[in-house]
Amino acid sequence: MHKILLLLLMPFLLPAQSFDISYSAKYKSPATSGIKPNNMPPAVYKRMLQNVSKIRQIYSLKYVNGTSKFTFEKSTDAKGKTLQSIHVGHPFYKNFGAKKLIIKSSLKSDQGVDESLEELNSWTLINRDSVINEFTCKMAINNIDNAQAWYSTEIAIPDGPKHYGLLPGLIISLSDEKSIYEINSLTSSTEENKSIKPPVIVNKISYQKYIESHLATPGKR
């Protein structure tokens, strides 16, 4: 496991409302990696599946004054070495004032997702506590896809990996159908009168349709 380096925020820092967050993600099992044997020799395919558990995807989450951008950065091996990646995921933009999720599905078109965050984030709060990477966390279950989140009210922003959010605090750890996400680092700063501007979506598709087409293409997650 990568060494975790976290900047724990004191309460007087929270009004800054600007955070740079890093998450690492790992597949829950070789089966959820989506790797297909295709024309690989059996020994090569077996070795690839064995190595899947050691791979980590690194993501960045930039949060500024109620807006955010979640972006894939790189894949690494067990030693932290950057791997050549065919990951072509698109940035996830969130606007918590408008409660909107924005994803541009192609650089060459104006098609993408412009959907209500509330449609994707219906949570049941569970009376369970845990300390994860030095954060005191509470548990929540997403009623739509059964994703399990651990969030911390110590960081009072309603954000997290991918499209997830609208909880009483930052998601520190999240387990969805395929992967487990966990916070690596967090820093804060003051950025007044700024926000993250998402792309303009003209031809709107649903998030479900985006996911279906995204996962149908090799190399996408």
Short mmCIF file of the C-alpha atoms (twelve columns), coordinates in Angstrom:
data_MODEL
# 
_entry.id   MODEL 
# 
loop_
_atom_site.group_PDB 
_atom_site.id 
_atom_site.type_symbol 
_atom_site.label_atom_id 
_atom_site.label_alt_id 
_atom_site.label_comp_id 
_atom_site.label_asym_id 
_atom_site.label_seq_id 
_atom_site.Cartn_x 
_atom_site.Cartn_y 
_atom_site.Cartn_z 
_atom_site.pdbx_PDB_model_num 
ATOM 1   C CA . MET A 1   0.000   0.000   0.000   1 
ATOM 2   C CA . HIS A 2   1.236   3.471   -0.797  1 
ATOM 3   C CA . LYS A 3   2.375   5.567   2.099   1 
ATOM 4   C CA . ILE A 4   -0.412  7.980   2.980   1 
ATOM 5   C CA . LEU A 5   0.520   11.610  3.484   1 
ATOM 6   C CA . LEU A 6   -2.394  13.733  4.657   1 
ATOM 7   C CA . LEU A 7   -2.626  17.339  5.712   1 
ATOM 8   C CA . LEU A 8   -5.168  17.286  8.525   1 
ATOM 9   C CA . LEU A 9   -7.125  20.504  8.516   1 
ATOM 10  C CA . MET A 10  -7.894  22.470  11.633  1 
ATOM 11  C CA . PRO A 11  -11.429 23.923  11.888  1 
ATOM 12  C CA . PHE A 12  -10.250 27.471  11.188  1 
ATOM 13  C CA . LEU A 13  -8.974  26.347  7.777   1 
ATOM 14  C CA . LEU A 14  -12.280 24.988  6.537   1 
ATOM 15  C CA . PRO A 15  -13.719 28.326  5.227   1 
ATOM 16  C CA . ALA A 16  -10.938 28.324  2.598   1 
ATOM 17  C CA . GLN A 17  -13.188 26.162  0.402   1 
ATOM 18  C CA . SER A 18  -10.374 25.224  -1.943  1 
ATOM 19  C CA . PHE A 19  -8.903  21.733  -1.785  1 
ATOM 20  C CA . ASP A 20  -6.536  19.605  -3.840  1 
ATOM 21  C CA . ILE A 21  -7.259  15.944  -3.162  1 
ATOM 22  C CA . SER A 22  -5.632  12.789  -4.486  1 
ATOM 23  C CA . TYR A 23  -7.301  9.375   -4.550  1 
ATOM 24  C CA . SER A 24  -5.899  5.970   -5.439  1 
ATOM 25  C CA . ALA A 25  -8.141  3.236   -6.781  1 
ATOM 26  C CA . LYS A 26  -7.695  -0.504  -7.052  1 
ATOM 27  C CA . TYR A 27  -9.855  -3.170  -8.638  1 
ATOM 28  C CA . LYS A 28  -11.897 -5.186  -6.148  1 
ATOM 29  C CA . SER A 29  -10.845 -8.367  -7.933  1 
ATOM 30  C CA . PRO A 30  -9.280  -9.426  -11.255 1 
ATOM 31  C CA . ALA A 31  -12.795 -10.161 -12.494 1 
ATOM 32  C CA . THR A 32  -13.845 -6.500  -12.125 1 
ATOM 33  C CA . SER A 33  -10.847 -5.212  -14.084 1 
ATOM 34  C CA . GLY A 34  -12.560 -5.861  -17.400 1 
ATOM 35  C CA . ILE A 35  -9.427  -7.485  -18.834 1 
ATOM 36  C CA . LYS A 36  -10.350 -9.999  -21.541 1 
ATOM 37  C CA . PRO A 37  -8.189  -12.897 -22.743 1 
ATOM 38  C CA . ASN A 38  -8.781  -12.100 -26.434 1 
ATOM 39  C CA . ASN A 39  -5.892  -13.769 -28.264 1 
ATOM 40  C CA . MET A 40  -3.457  -13.830 -25.340 1 
ATOM 41  C CA . PRO A 41  -1.615  -17.048 -24.519 1 
ATOM 42  C CA . PRO A 42  -3.174  -18.534 -21.353 1 
ATOM 43  C CA . ALA A 43  0.032   -18.033 -19.339 1 
ATOM 44  C CA . VAL A 44  0.203   -14.343 -20.287 1 
ATOM 45  C CA . TYR A 45  -3.448  -13.782 -19.419 1 
ATOM 46  C CA . LYS A 46  -3.022  -15.526 -16.043 1 
ATOM 47  C CA . ARG A 47  0.037   -13.415 -15.224 1 
ATOM 48  C CA . MET A 48  -1.802  -10.241 -16.193 1 
ATOM 49  C CA . LEU A 49  -4.689  -11.064 -13.881 1 
ATOM 50  C CA . GLN A 50  -2.259  -11.746 -11.036 1 
ATOM 51  C CA . ASN A 51  -0.696  -8.321  -11.528 1 
ATOM 52  C CA . VAL A 52  -4.017  -6.480  -11.622 1 
ATOM 53  C CA . SER A 53  -4.280  -6.426  -7.824  1 
ATOM 54  C CA . LYS A 54  -1.008  -4.480  -7.650  1 
ATOM 55  C CA . ILE A 55  -2.070  -1.738  -10.055 1 
ATOM 56  C CA . ARG A 56  -3.327  1.577   -8.723  1 
ATOM 57  C CA . GLN A 57  -5.081  4.324   -10.646 1 
ATOM 58  C CA . ILE A 58  -4.351  7.801   -9.332  1 
ATOM 59  C CA . TYR A 59  -6.996  10.515  -9.574  1 
ATOM 60  C CA . SER A 60  -7.035  14.181  -8.644  1 
ATOM 61  C CA . LEU A 61  -10.024 16.064  -7.251  1 
ATOM 62  C CA . LYS A 62  -9.875  19.853  -7.356  1 
ATOM 63  C CA . TYR A 63  -12.593 21.528  -5.293  1 
ATOM 64  C CA . VAL A 64  -13.083 25.314  -5.432  1 
ATOM 65  C CA . ASN A 65  -16.002 27.176  -3.892  1 
ATOM 66  C CA . GLY A 66  -18.724 24.620  -4.558  1 
ATOM 67  C CA . THR A 67  -17.388 23.400  -7.908  1 
ATOM 68  C CA . SER A 68  -15.009 20.530  -8.646  1 
ATOM 69  C CA . LYS A 69  -13.156 18.511  -11.286 1 
ATOM 70  C CA . PHE A 70  -12.286 14.828  -10.882 1 
ATOM 71  C CA . THR A 71  -9.551  13.650  -13.277 1 
ATOM 72  C CA . PHE A 72  -7.537  10.511  -13.980 1 
ATOM 73  C CA . GLU A 73  -3.797  11.170  -13.604 1 
ATOM 74  C CA . LYS A 74  -1.875  7.913   -14.038 1 
ATOM 75  C CA . SER A 75  -1.585  4.199   -13.264 1 
ATOM 76  C CA . THR A 76  1.193   2.822   -11.058 1 
ATOM 77  C CA . ASP A 77  2.573   -0.583  -10.132 1 
ATOM 78  C CA . ALA A 78  3.320   -1.955  -6.647  1 
ATOM 79  C CA . LYS A 79  6.531   0.110   -6.457  1 
ATOM 80  C CA . GLY A 80  4.804   3.331   -7.494  1 
ATOM 81  C CA . LYS A 81  6.289   3.259   -10.996 1 
ATOM 82  C CA . THR A 82  4.112   4.913   -13.621 1 
ATOM 83  C CA . LEU A 83  2.666   2.451   -16.118 1 
ATOM 84  C CA . GLN A 84  1.742   3.058   -19.710 1 
ATOM 85  C CA . SER A 85  -2.019  3.451   -19.605 1 
ATOM 86  C CA . ILE A 86  -4.793  3.242   -22.180 1 
ATOM 87  C CA . HIS A 87  -7.206  4.815   -19.714 1 
ATOM 88  C CA . VAL A 88  -9.146  7.485   -21.570 1 
ATOM 89  C CA . GLY A 89  -11.646 8.526   -18.938 1 
ATOM 90  C CA . HIS A 90  -13.130 12.006  -19.125 1 
ATOM 91  C CA . PRO A 91  -13.077 14.599  -16.325 1 
ATOM 92  C CA . PHE A 92  -16.128 14.705  -14.069 1 
ATOM 93  C CA . TYR A 93  -17.276 18.262  -13.283 1 
ATOM 94  C CA . LYS A 94  -19.624 18.957  -10.396 1 
ATOM 95  C CA . ASN A 95  -21.456 22.144  -9.465  1 
ATOM 96  C CA . PHE A 96  -22.931 21.774  -5.988  1 
ATOM 97  C CA . GLY A 97  -24.853 25.052  -6.128  1 
ATOM 98  C CA . ALA A 98  -26.727 23.914  -9.226  1 
ATOM 99  C CA . LYS A 99  -26.424 20.245  -8.143  1 
ATOM 100 C CA . LYS A 100 -25.181 19.303  -11.614 1 
ATOM 101 C CA . LEU A 101 -22.826 16.648  -12.988 1 
ATOM 102 C CA . ILE A 102 -21.123 17.566  -16.282 1 
ATOM 103 C CA . ILE A 103 -19.072 15.154  -18.415 1 
ATOM 104 C CA . LYS A 104 -18.011 15.884  -21.987 1 
ATOM 105 C CA . SER A 105 -17.901 12.484  -23.664 1 
ATOM 106 C CA . SER A 106 -15.675 13.498  -26.571 1 
ATOM 107 C CA . LEU A 107 -13.189 16.249  -27.330 1 
ATOM 108 C CA . LYS A 108 -14.501 16.371  -30.882 1 
ATOM 109 C CA . SER A 109 -18.185 16.822  -30.097 1 
ATOM 110 C CA . ASP A 110 -20.510 18.759  -27.828 1 
ATOM 111 C CA . GLN A 111 -22.166 15.578  -26.549 1 
ATOM 112 C CA . GLY A 112 -22.054 14.654  -22.904 1 
ATOM 113 C CA . VAL A 113 -23.753 14.386  -19.541 1 
ATOM 114 C CA . ASP A 114 -25.566 17.297  -17.918 1 
ATOM 115 C CA . GLU A 115 -27.497 15.631  -15.143 1 
ATOM 116 C CA . SER A 116 -28.782 16.301  -11.657 1 
ATOM 117 C CA . LEU A 117 -26.437 15.130  -8.904  1 
ATOM 118 C CA . GLU A 118 -29.492 14.364  -6.812  1 
ATOM 119 C CA . GLU A 119 -30.579 11.736  -9.360  1 
ATOM 120 C CA . LEU A 120 -27.281 9.896   -8.766  1 
ATOM 121 C CA . ASN A 121 -26.786 10.456  -5.048  1 
ATOM 122 C CA . SER A 122 -29.523 9.110   -2.823  1 
ATOM 123 C CA . TRP A 123 -27.891 7.948   0.414   1 
ATOM 124 C CA . THR A 124 -28.828 6.032   3.506   1 
ATOM 125 C CA . LEU A 125 -26.691 7.175   6.436   1 
ATOM 126 C CA . ILE A 126 -25.532 4.262   8.588   1 
ATOM 127 C CA . ASN A 127 -24.816 4.525   12.315  1 
ATOM 128 C CA . ARG A 128 -21.260 3.191   12.005  1 
ATOM 129 C CA . ASP A 129 -17.983 4.988   12.660  1 
ATOM 130 C CA . SER A 130 -14.437 4.220   11.578  1 
ATOM 131 C CA . VAL A 131 -11.053 5.936   11.492  1 
ATOM 132 C CA . ILE A 132 -9.570  5.861   7.977   1 
ATOM 133 C CA . ASN A 133 -6.192  7.475   7.295   1 
ATOM 134 C CA . GLU A 134 -6.559  9.471   10.518  1 
ATOM 135 C CA . PHE A 135 -9.994  10.830  9.588   1 
ATOM 136 C CA . THR A 136 -13.010 10.000  11.738  1 
ATOM 137 C CA . CYS A 137 -15.568 8.724   9.239   1 
ATOM 138 C CA . LYS A 138 -19.205 7.757   9.048   1 
ATOM 139 C CA . MET A 139 -20.734 5.239   6.687   1 
ATOM 140 C CA . ALA A 140 -23.338 5.726   3.945   1 
ATOM 141 C CA . ILE A 141 -24.861 3.432   1.319   1 
ATOM 142 C CA . ASN A 142 -25.929 4.732   -2.083  1 
ATOM 143 C CA . ASN A 143 -29.523 3.667   -2.694  1 
ATOM 144 C CA . ILE A 144 -29.044 3.655   -6.475  1 
ATOM 145 C CA . ASP A 145 -26.005 1.419   -7.003  1 
ATOM 146 C CA . ASN A 146 -25.208 0.175   -3.462  1 
ATOM 147 C CA . ALA A 147 -21.818 1.917   -3.388  1 
ATOM 148 C CA . GLN A 148 -20.439 2.114   0.152   1 
ATOM 149 C CA . ALA A 149 -18.899 5.409   1.228   1 
ATOM 150 C CA . TRP A 150 -16.999 6.505   4.307   1 
ATOM 151 C CA . TYR A 151 -17.168 10.289  4.676   1 
ATOM 152 C CA . SER A 152 -15.719 12.718  7.199   1 
ATOM 153 C CA . THR A 153 -17.445 15.821  8.515   1 
ATOM 154 C CA . GLU A 154 -13.978 17.074  9.481   1 
ATOM 155 C CA . ILE A 155 -13.744 18.177  5.836   1 
ATOM 156 C CA . ALA A 156 -17.120 19.808  5.348   1 
ATOM 157 C CA . ILE A 157 -17.405 19.639  1.562   1 
ATOM 158 C CA . PRO A 158 -19.975 17.354  -0.143  1 
ATOM 159 C CA . ASP A 159 -17.604 15.832  -2.698  1 
ATOM 160 C CA . GLY A 160 -15.912 12.550  -3.570  1 
ATOM 161 C CA . PRO A 161 -14.694 10.326  -6.421  1 
ATOM 162 C CA . LYS A 162 -16.473 10.164  -9.773  1 
ATOM 163 C CA . HIS A 163 -20.104 11.318  -9.607  1 
ATOM 164 C CA . TYR A 164 -20.455 10.670  -5.892  1 
ATOM 165 C CA . GLY A 165 -21.184 13.424  -3.384  1 
ATOM 166 C CA . LEU A 166 -23.929 15.309  -1.537  1 
ATOM 167 C CA . LEU A 167 -22.944 13.764  1.796   1 
ATOM 168 C CA . PRO A 168 -22.319 15.848  4.957   1 
ATOM 169 C CA . GLY A 169 -18.541 15.649  4.383   1 
ATOM 170 C CA . LEU A 170 -15.791 14.613  2.013   1 
ATOM 171 C CA . ILE A 171 -15.751 10.954  0.941   1 
ATOM 172 C CA . ILE A 172 -12.523 9.461   2.298   1 
ATOM 173 C CA . SER A 173 -13.059 5.908   1.025   1 
ATOM 174 C CA . LEU A 174 -15.551 4.484   -1.450  1 
ATOM 175 C CA . SER A 175 -16.283 1.010   -2.763  1 
ATOM 176 C CA . ASP A 176 -18.423 0.704   -5.879  1 
ATOM 177 C CA . GLU A 177 -19.173 -2.254  -8.133  1 
ATOM 178 C CA . LYS A 178 -15.668 -2.469  -9.606  1 
ATOM 179 C CA . SER A 179 -13.156 -0.510  -7.538  1 
ATOM 180 C CA . ILE A 180 -12.151 0.779   -4.134  1 
ATOM 181 C CA . TYR A 181 -11.118 4.443   -3.889  1 
ATOM 182 C CA . GLU A 182 -9.144  5.822   -0.976  1 
ATOM 183 C CA . ILE A 183 -7.757  9.263   -0.258  1 
ATOM 184 C CA . ASN A 184 -4.001  9.694   -0.608  1 
ATOM 185 C CA . SER A 185 -3.479  13.350  0.203   1 
ATOM 186 C CA . LEU A 186 -5.331  16.576  0.852   1 
ATOM 187 C CA . THR A 187 -4.171  20.200  0.923   1 
ATOM 188 C CA . SER A 188 -6.142  23.418  1.270   1 
ATOM 189 C CA . SER A 189 -5.730  26.997  0.128   1 
ATOM 190 C CA . THR A 190 -7.746  30.180  -0.190  1 
ATOM 191 C CA . GLU A 191 -9.032  30.994  -3.662  1 
ATOM 192 C CA . GLU A 192 -11.556 33.806  -3.487  1 
ATOM 193 C CA . ASN A 193 -14.072 34.574  -6.236  1 
ATOM 194 C CA . LYS A 194 -13.006 31.579  -8.304  1 
ATOM 195 C CA . SER A 195 -14.755 28.475  -9.523  1 
ATOM 196 C CA . ILE A 196 -14.141 25.623  -11.922 1 
ATOM 197 C CA . LYS A 197 -15.925 26.078  -15.236 1 
ATOM 198 C CA . PRO A 198 -17.265 22.912  -16.879 1 
ATOM 199 C CA . PRO A 199 -17.588 22.411  -20.650 1 
ATOM 200 C CA . VAL A 200 -20.833 23.353  -22.347 1 
ATOM 201 C CA . ILE A 201 -22.961 20.338  -23.265 1 
ATOM 202 C CA . VAL A 202 -25.350 20.785  -26.191 1 
ATOM 203 C CA . ASN A 203 -26.314 17.206  -27.035 1 
ATOM 204 C CA . LYS A 204 -27.200 15.721  -23.668 1 
ATOM 205 C CA . ILE A 205 -27.119 12.029  -22.819 1 
ATOM 206 C CA . SER A 206 -27.907 10.348  -19.528 1 
ATOM 207 C CA . TYR A 207 -25.162 9.301   -17.153 1 
ATOM 208 C CA . GLN A 208 -26.292 5.692   -17.552 1 
ATOM 209 C CA . LYS A 209 -25.932 5.881   -21.328 1 
ATOM 210 C CA . TYR A 210 -22.502 7.481   -20.961 1 
ATOM 211 C CA . ILE A 211 -21.353 4.666   -18.659 1 
ATOM 212 C CA . GLU A 212 -22.693 1.981   -20.986 1 
ATOM 213 C CA . SER A 213 -20.904 3.405   -24.036 1 
ATOM 214 C CA . HIS A 214 -17.796 4.221   -22.005 1 
ATOM 215 C CA . LEU A 215 -17.373 0.703   -20.633 1 
ATOM 216 C CA . ALA A 216 -18.092 -0.848  -24.034 1 
ATOM 217 C CA . THR A 217 -14.899 0.701   -25.406 1 
ATOM 218 C CA . PRO A 218 -11.612 -1.079  -24.559 1 
ATOM 219 C CA . GLY A 219 -9.429  0.852   -22.130 1 
ATOM 220 C CA . LYS A 220 -12.276 2.814   -20.594 1 
ATOM 221 C CA . ARG A 221 -13.583 2.560   -17.063 1 
# 
